[in-house]
Amino acid sequence: MCFVLAIGLSGAASVEAQRAPVTLSVHDGTRATMIARLVEGQWVSAEPCLTPGGRATTFPVSERLTVTGDIPVQAVRAVGPGTNEWVRLMPTILTLLERREQEQRLTTDAIVSAPRVVDWIYATEGNDAPTYYFEASRRVANTSTDVDADTDPPGTLRIAVAGFLRDGADGLTSLGTKSELRWEQDGLPAGPSRADLTPLGVLRRSDRSVWVMKGHSGARTWFSFYEVSAGRTRTLLTTRPARC
């Protein structure tokens, strides 16, 4: 199951939004930056603005969500590598990685012989069962000897898969995954030094959970909203801060 673009929320959410304006901000311990507003049941970009000087590429540990109105924000915790919880989740996550590789026909001898790794796991307890966000990958080294290091530096293919899991009465259930192929130039730091999407918190509304994630690539920063339910995961909004 892949993440799909959602048009928005409906029903009782629209009535709720009309009762009181709702805004969502990210607080870094020094200041709050509004990133989204809830308008007639839909999350819309607040066109956030980040001041120059590195704020777009720094991610303080104290960074958290603040929201007006009566929507609760639930904290997300990082699952520690090597813990019992991590070890219990690994087989399911690696199976989902392998399944995505098969769907995309990434099954050459070089790929299947490369190790698969769970990079990150985050968790929130939820109303009835824990929900997890994970990132896993497989790094395939370039074994070709016909490479011109000056014009085409050797590199490594990274197959990255991210998704959500729910731990219910019937065990772990996938709520959706997405995959990407990336080329990493050799000689640079190997593997991710931080998650591709860092969960900042989860908004709880009735039986719906909206994960607010912070993404980054180089100097670029963005915020994405994913509605995670029992049946699927939907992208509600992606907002990209501009420079002030």
C-alpha atoms as a printed R data frame, in Angstrom:
    type eleno elety resid chain resno       x       y       z
1   ATOM     1    CA   MET     A     1   0.000   0.000   0.000
2   ATOM     2    CA   CYS     A     2   1.398   3.404  -0.962
3   ATOM     3    CA   PHE     A     3   0.824   6.847   0.494
4   ATOM     4    CA   VAL     A     4  -1.775   8.702  -1.582
5   ATOM     5    CA   LEU     A     5  -2.714  12.371  -1.741
6   ATOM     6    CA   ALA     A     6  -5.843  13.268   0.220
7   ATOM     7    CA   ILE     A     7  -8.237  16.059  -0.700
8   ATOM     8    CA   GLY     A     8  -8.956  16.797   2.939
9   ATOM     9    CA   LEU     A     9 -11.068  16.003   5.979
10  ATOM    10    CA   SER     A    10 -14.843  16.184   6.052
11  ATOM    11    CA   GLY     A    11 -17.914  15.639   8.213
12  ATOM    12    CA   ALA     A    12 -17.823  16.670  11.829
13  ATOM    13    CA   ALA     A    13 -14.337  18.134  11.383
14  ATOM    14    CA   SER     A    14 -15.797  21.019   9.348
15  ATOM    15    CA   VAL     A    15 -18.233  21.925  12.112
16  ATOM    16    CA   GLU     A    16 -15.459  21.719  14.685
17  ATOM    17    CA   ALA     A    17 -13.212  24.031  12.661
18  ATOM    18    CA   GLN     A    18 -15.952  26.684  12.468
19  ATOM    19    CA   ARG     A    19 -16.330  26.792  16.246
20  ATOM    20    CA   ALA     A    20 -12.781  27.950  16.945
21  ATOM    21    CA   PRO     A    21  -9.822  28.768  14.699
22  ATOM    22    CA   VAL     A    22  -7.051  26.190  14.940
23  ATOM    23    CA   THR     A    23  -3.418  26.921  14.161
24  ATOM    24    CA   LEU     A    24  -0.401  24.617  14.402
25  ATOM    25    CA   SER     A    25   3.103  25.854  15.212
26  ATOM    26    CA   VAL     A    26   6.544  24.360  15.720
27  ATOM    27    CA   HIS     A    27   8.372  25.597  18.814
28  ATOM    28    CA   ASP     A    28  12.153  25.188  18.921
29  ATOM    29    CA   GLY     A    29  12.649  26.319  22.505
30  ATOM    30    CA   THR     A    30  13.171  29.941  21.458
31  ATOM    31    CA   ARG     A    31  10.251  30.859  19.239
32  ATOM    32    CA   ALA     A    32   7.152  29.382  17.655
33  ATOM    33    CA   THR     A    33   6.678  29.289  13.860
34  ATOM    34    CA   MET     A    34   3.132  28.738  12.604
35  ATOM    35    CA   ILE     A    35   3.138  26.129   9.831
36  ATOM    36    CA   ALA     A    36  -0.550  25.309   9.206
37  ATOM    37    CA   ARG     A    37  -4.154  26.297   9.906
38  ATOM    38    CA   LEU     A    38  -7.318  24.196  10.007
39  ATOM    39    CA   VAL     A    39  -9.824  25.863   7.657
40  ATOM    40    CA   GLU     A    40 -13.273  24.308   7.149
41  ATOM    41    CA   GLY     A    41 -11.924  20.908   8.085
42  ATOM    42    CA   GLN     A    42  -8.816  21.066   5.901
43  ATOM    43    CA   TRP     A    43  -5.216  21.621   6.962
44  ATOM    44    CA   VAL     A    44  -3.767  24.413   4.818
45  ATOM    45    CA   SER     A    45  -0.304  25.905   4.707
46  ATOM    46    CA   ALA     A    46   0.340  28.984   6.822
47  ATOM    47    CA   GLU     A    47   3.245  29.875   4.508
48  ATOM    48    CA   PRO     A    48   5.820  29.717   7.295
49  ATOM    49    CA   CYS     A    49   8.906  31.858   7.092
50  ATOM    50    CA   LEU     A    50  12.322  30.907   8.507
51  ATOM    51    CA   THR     A    51  14.982  33.528   9.178
52  ATOM    52    CA   PRO     A    52  18.418  33.075   7.533
53  ATOM    53    CA   GLY     A    53  21.274  31.743   9.563
54  ATOM    54    CA   GLY     A    54  20.807  28.001   9.671
55  ATOM    55    CA   ARG     A    55  17.384  27.557  11.258
56  ATOM    56    CA   ALA     A    56  16.197  25.550   8.272
57  ATOM    57    CA   THR     A    57  18.896  22.958   8.792
58  ATOM    58    CA   THR     A    58  18.977  22.676  12.603
59  ATOM    59    CA   PHE     A    59  16.709  20.317  14.502
60  ATOM    60    CA   PRO     A    60  16.784  21.009  18.252
61  ATOM    61    CA   VAL     A    61  15.906  18.143  20.544
62  ATOM    62    CA   SER     A    62  13.361  20.417  22.247
63  ATOM    63    CA   GLU     A    63  11.434  21.043  19.015
64  ATOM    64    CA   ARG     A    64   7.747  20.385  19.627
65  ATOM    65    CA   LEU     A    65   4.260  21.133  18.298
66  ATOM    66    CA   THR     A    66   1.868  23.648  19.788
67  ATOM    67    CA   VAL     A    67  -1.758  23.889  18.657
68  ATOM    68    CA   THR     A    68  -4.624  26.260  19.429
69  ATOM    69    CA   GLY     A    69  -8.148  24.967  19.895
70  ATOM    70    CA   ASP     A    70  -9.074  21.660  21.511
71  ATOM    71    CA   ILE     A    71  -7.037  19.231  19.374
72  ATOM    72    CA   PRO     A    72  -4.647  17.267  21.625
73  ATOM    73    CA   VAL     A    73  -1.049  16.712  20.576
74  ATOM    74    CA   GLN     A    74   0.510  13.378  21.467
75  ATOM    75    CA   ALA     A    75   4.262  13.055  21.816
76  ATOM    76    CA   VAL     A    76   6.260  10.625  19.678
77  ATOM    77    CA   ARG     A    77   9.135   8.660  21.170
78  ATOM    78    CA   ALA     A    78  12.152   7.178  19.423
79  ATOM    79    CA   VAL     A    79  12.570   3.406  19.783
80  ATOM    80    CA   GLY     A    80  16.134   2.608  20.763
81  ATOM    81    CA   PRO     A    81  18.173   0.300  18.481
82  ATOM    82    CA   GLY     A    82  18.776  -3.089  20.036
83  ATOM    83    CA   THR     A    83  15.951  -2.820  22.564
84  ATOM    84    CA   ASN     A    84  13.427  -5.656  22.891
85  ATOM    85    CA   GLU     A    85  10.851  -3.498  21.116
86  ATOM    86    CA   TRP     A    86  13.239  -2.795  18.229
87  ATOM    87    CA   VAL     A    87  14.169  -6.460  17.864
88  ATOM    88    CA   ARG     A    88  10.499  -7.494  17.863
89  ATOM    89    CA   LEU     A    89   9.645  -5.020  15.065
90  ATOM    90    CA   MET     A    90  12.664  -5.741  12.845
91  ATOM    91    CA   PRO     A    91  11.427  -8.914  11.072
92  ATOM    92    CA   THR     A    92   8.175  -7.272   9.978
93  ATOM    93    CA   ILE     A    93   9.912  -4.104   8.798
94  ATOM    94    CA   LEU     A    94  12.541  -6.015   6.801
95  ATOM    95    CA   THR     A    95   9.800  -8.150   5.237
96  ATOM    96    CA   LEU     A    96   8.038  -4.973   4.076
97  ATOM    97    CA   LEU     A    97  11.335  -3.714   2.624
98  ATOM    98    CA   GLU     A    98  11.785  -6.967   0.727
99  ATOM    99    CA   ARG     A    99   8.201  -6.850  -0.529
100 ATOM   100    CA   ARG     A   100   8.684  -3.364  -1.951
101 ATOM   101    CA   GLU     A   101  11.875  -4.493  -3.682
102 ATOM   102    CA   GLN     A   102  10.002  -7.371  -5.302
103 ATOM   103    CA   GLU     A   103   7.180  -5.070  -6.426
104 ATOM   104    CA   GLN     A   104   9.737  -2.850  -8.141
105 ATOM   105    CA   ARG     A   105  11.666  -5.858  -9.475
106 ATOM   106    CA   LEU     A   106  14.814  -4.948  -7.569
107 ATOM   107    CA   THR     A   107  15.912  -8.560  -7.263
108 ATOM   108    CA   THR     A   108  19.340  -8.770  -8.893
109 ATOM   109    CA   ASP     A   109  22.061 -10.841  -7.230
110 ATOM   110    CA   ALA     A   110  23.928  -7.669  -6.209
111 ATOM   111    CA   ILE     A   111  20.838  -6.258  -4.488
112 ATOM   112    CA   VAL     A   112  19.650  -9.350  -2.641
113 ATOM   113    CA   SER     A   113  23.151 -10.031  -1.332
114 ATOM   114    CA   ALA     A   114  23.440  -6.556   0.220
115 ATOM   115    CA   PRO     A   115  22.371  -6.273   3.879
116 ATOM   116    CA   ARG     A   116  19.024  -4.783   4.836
117 ATOM   117    CA   VAL     A   117  19.004  -2.380   7.789
118 ATOM   118    CA   VAL     A   118  16.348  -0.769   9.972
119 ATOM   119    CA   ASP     A   119  17.452   2.864  10.285
120 ATOM   120    CA   TRP     A   120  14.822   4.513  12.484
121 ATOM   121    CA   ILE     A   121  11.679   3.628  14.437
122 ATOM   122    CA   TYR     A   122   9.332   6.065  16.196
123 ATOM   123    CA   ALA     A   123   6.273   5.176  18.261
124 ATOM   124    CA   THR     A   124   3.133   6.663  19.709
125 ATOM   125    CA   GLU     A   125   0.859   4.727  22.035
126 ATOM   126    CA   GLY     A   126  -2.457   5.631  20.380
127 ATOM   127    CA   ASN     A   127  -5.927   5.208  21.814
128 ATOM   128    CA   ASP     A   128  -5.991   1.417  21.705
129 ATOM   129    CA   ALA     A   129  -2.703   0.163  20.243
130 ATOM   130    CA   PRO     A   130   0.813   1.493  19.522
131 ATOM   131    CA   THR     A   131   1.523   2.885  16.060
132 ATOM   132    CA   TYR     A   132   5.024   2.978  14.619
133 ATOM   133    CA   TYR     A   133   6.750   4.964  11.897
134 ATOM   134    CA   PHE     A   134   9.870   3.324  10.465
135 ATOM   135    CA   GLU     A   135  12.584   3.861   7.881
136 ATOM   136    CA   ALA     A   136  14.631   0.963   6.527
137 ATOM   137    CA   SER     A   137  17.092   0.614   3.678
138 ATOM   138    CA   ARG     A   138  19.457  -1.554   1.700
139 ATOM   139    CA   ARG     A   139  22.738  -0.121   0.388
140 ATOM   140    CA   VAL     A   140  24.135  -1.686  -2.788
141 ATOM   141    CA   ALA     A   141  27.735  -0.854  -3.619
142 ATOM   142    CA   ASN     A   142  28.771  -0.243  -7.230
143 ATOM   143    CA   THR     A   143  31.034  -3.128  -8.246
144 ATOM   144    CA   SER     A   144  31.732  -1.891 -11.761
145 ATOM   145    CA   THR     A   145  35.395  -1.255 -12.608
146 ATOM   146    CA   ASP     A   146  34.549   0.868 -15.641
147 ATOM   147    CA   VAL     A   147  34.138   4.149 -13.739
148 ATOM   148    CA   ASP     A   148  35.738   7.528 -14.438
149 ATOM   149    CA   ALA     A   149  36.168   9.020 -10.965
150 ATOM   150    CA   ASP     A   150  36.615  12.503 -12.396
151 ATOM   151    CA   THR     A   151  33.406  12.720 -14.415
152 ATOM   152    CA   ASP     A   152  31.312   9.975 -12.802
153 ATOM   153    CA   PRO     A   153  32.417   9.294  -9.205
154 ATOM   154    CA   PRO     A   154  31.647   5.817  -7.886
155 ATOM   155    CA   GLY     A   155  28.648   5.572  -5.617
156 ATOM   156    CA   THR     A   156  26.209   3.386  -3.750
157 ATOM   157    CA   LEU     A   157  22.564   2.721  -4.523
158 ATOM   158    CA   ARG     A   158  20.352   3.121  -1.448
159 ATOM   159    CA   ILE     A   159  16.888   1.555  -1.502
160 ATOM   160    CA   ALA     A   160  14.878   3.362   1.192
161 ATOM   161    CA   VAL     A   161  11.452   2.275   2.469
162 ATOM   162    CA   ALA     A   162   9.322   4.130   5.032
163 ATOM   163    CA   GLY     A   163   5.925   3.320   6.466
164 ATOM   164    CA   PHE     A   164   3.576   2.889   9.402
165 ATOM   165    CA   LEU     A   165   2.719  -0.166  11.494
166 ATOM   166    CA   ARG     A   166  -0.002  -0.761  14.064
167 ATOM   167    CA   ASP     A   167   0.471  -3.266  16.857
168 ATOM   168    CA   GLY     A   168  -3.026  -4.606  17.539
169 ATOM   169    CA   ALA     A   169  -4.663  -7.735  18.853
170 ATOM   170    CA   ASP     A   170  -3.827  -9.557  15.618
171 ATOM   171    CA   GLY     A   171  -0.181  -8.527  15.684
172 ATOM   172    CA   LEU     A   172   1.656  -6.003  13.513
173 ATOM   173    CA   THR     A   173  -0.309  -4.602  10.568
174 ATOM   174    CA   SER     A   174   1.103  -2.422   7.808
175 ATOM   175    CA   LEU     A   175  -0.758   0.877   7.325
176 ATOM   176    CA   GLY     A   176   1.139   1.851   4.177
177 ATOM   177    CA   THR     A   177   4.672   2.103   2.814
178 ATOM   178    CA   LYS     A   178   6.551   4.153   0.249
179 ATOM   179    CA   SER     A   179   9.952   3.575  -1.335
180 ATOM   180    CA   GLU     A   180  12.681   5.596  -3.013
181 ATOM   181    CA   LEU     A   181  15.928   4.921  -4.865
182 ATOM   182    CA   ARG     A   182  18.875   7.184  -4.080
183 ATOM   183    CA   TRP     A   183  22.415   7.450  -5.320
184 ATOM   184    CA   GLU     A   184  25.061   8.218  -2.676
185 ATOM   185    CA   GLN     A   185  28.504   9.283  -3.829
186 ATOM   186    CA   ASP     A   186  31.298   7.212  -2.315
187 ATOM   187    CA   GLY     A   187  33.665   9.063  -0.003
188 ATOM   188    CA   LEU     A   188  30.809  10.907   1.687
189 ATOM   189    CA   PRO     A   189  29.318   9.829   5.058
190 ATOM   190    CA   ALA     A   190  27.524   6.512   4.530
191 ATOM   191    CA   GLY     A   191  23.906   6.077   5.485
192 ATOM   192    CA   PRO     A   192  21.459   8.531   7.043
193 ATOM   193    CA   SER     A   193  22.628  10.610  10.011
194 ATOM   194    CA   ARG     A   194  19.013  11.428  10.805
195 ATOM   195    CA   ALA     A   195  15.602  10.257   9.694
196 ATOM   196    CA   ASP     A   196  14.328  11.418   6.307
197 ATOM   197    CA   LEU     A   197  11.096  12.419   8.069
198 ATOM   198    CA   THR     A   198  11.267  13.273  11.767
199 ATOM   199    CA   PRO     A   199   7.927  12.944  13.602
200 ATOM   200    CA   LEU     A   200   7.215  16.063  15.685
201 ATOM   201    CA   GLY     A   201   3.914  14.892  17.179
202 ATOM   202    CA   VAL     A   202   0.527  13.329  16.478
203 ATOM   203    CA   LEU     A   203  -2.771  15.234  16.368
204 ATOM   204    CA   ARG     A   204  -5.710  13.226  17.744
205 ATOM   205    CA   ARG     A   205  -9.165  13.907  16.314
206 ATOM   206    CA   SER     A   206 -11.857  11.292  16.994
207 ATOM   207    CA   ASP     A   207 -10.587   8.050  15.463
208 ATOM   208    CA   ARG     A   208  -8.087   9.845  13.241
209 ATOM   209    CA   SER     A   209  -4.403  10.392  13.871
210 ATOM   210    CA   VAL     A   210  -2.425  13.004  11.934
211 ATOM   211    CA   TRP     A   211   1.356  12.614  12.125
212 ATOM   212    CA   VAL     A   212   3.205  15.904  11.630
213 ATOM   213    CA   MET     A   213   6.641  15.219  10.154
214 ATOM   214    CA   LYS     A   214   9.634  17.440   9.427
215 ATOM   215    CA   GLY     A   215  11.550  16.587   6.276
216 ATOM   216    CA   HIS     A   216  14.923  17.776   5.112
217 ATOM   217    CA   SER     A   217  17.284  17.419   2.189
218 ATOM   218    CA   GLY     A   218  20.406  19.530   2.261
219 ATOM   219    CA   ALA     A   219  19.295  23.079   3.060
220 ATOM   220    CA   ARG     A   220  15.653  22.393   2.144
221 ATOM   221    CA   THR     A   221  13.073  21.911   4.895
222 ATOM   222    CA   TRP     A   222   9.385  21.031   4.768
223 ATOM   223    CA   PHE     A   223   6.539  19.776   6.956
224 ATOM   224    CA   SER     A   224   4.209  16.941   5.919
225 ATOM   225    CA   PHE     A   225   0.915  15.846   7.481
226 ATOM   226    CA   TYR     A   226  -0.035  12.153   7.246
227 ATOM   227    CA   GLU     A   227  -3.428  10.876   8.336
228 ATOM   228    CA   VAL     A   228  -2.904   7.335   9.640
229 ATOM   229    CA   SER     A   229  -5.965   5.139  10.086
230 ATOM   230    CA   ALA     A   230  -6.733   1.437  10.288
231 ATOM   231    CA   GLY     A   231  -7.191   1.175   6.535
232 ATOM   232    CA   ARG     A   232  -4.528   3.401   4.997
233 ATOM   233    CA   THR     A   233  -2.141   6.338   5.237
234 ATOM   234    CA   ARG     A   234  -2.920   9.570   3.382
235 ATOM   235    CA   THR     A   235  -0.889  12.701   2.736
236 ATOM   236    CA   LEU     A   236  -2.995  15.671   3.843
237 ATOM   237    CA   LEU     A   237  -0.548  18.534   3.361
238 ATOM   238    CA   THR     A   238   3.054  19.407   2.589
239 ATOM   239    CA   THR     A   239   4.181  22.935   3.394
240 ATOM   240    CA   ARG     A   240   7.611  24.380   2.580
241 ATOM   241    CA   PRO     A   241   8.900  27.331   4.619
242 ATOM   242    CA   ALA     A   242  10.204  30.316   2.692
243 ATOM   243    CA   ARG     A   243  13.157  32.484   3.693
244 ATOM   244    CA   CYS     A   244  12.150  35.698   5.495
